[in-house]
Amino acid sequence: QVQLVESGGGLVQPGGSLRLSCAASGSIDKINTMGWYRQAPGKQRELVAAITTAGRTNYEDSVKDRFTISRDAAKKALYLQMSSLQPEDTAVYYCHINGIRRLGLSGPTDYWGQGTQVTVSS
């Protein structure tokens, strides 16, 4: 069974920084993409940043130049370094993996963490 556990959320003042971490347990034969999503109250979940196994990244426009996604394949970990945080970044942040757990036996599956709250407020 694949489990994702996020950590690193909290309360930060505008302009501050936080680093989110996601630890994956369980085996996945093939990871397609890893990423961070967020969901603010009353809004739909949106992609914040994603990274492929080749290291290709993409970011939501509002976080470009402020957030950096990275991964450690050996540790099966995913990170999101967030800087210059603004109140509009307040949301629950979710770790996501799309992958194939057993090649030849299953298709691509989305795995989600339980989420970590990020609150930006003075």
ABEGO torsion letter per residue (X at the ends): XBBBBBBGBEBBBBGBBBBBBBBBBEBBABBABBBBBBBBBGBBBBBABBBBAAGBBBBBAAABGABBBBBBAAAGBBBBBBBGBBAAABBBBBBBBBBBABBGABBBBBBBBAEBBBBBBX
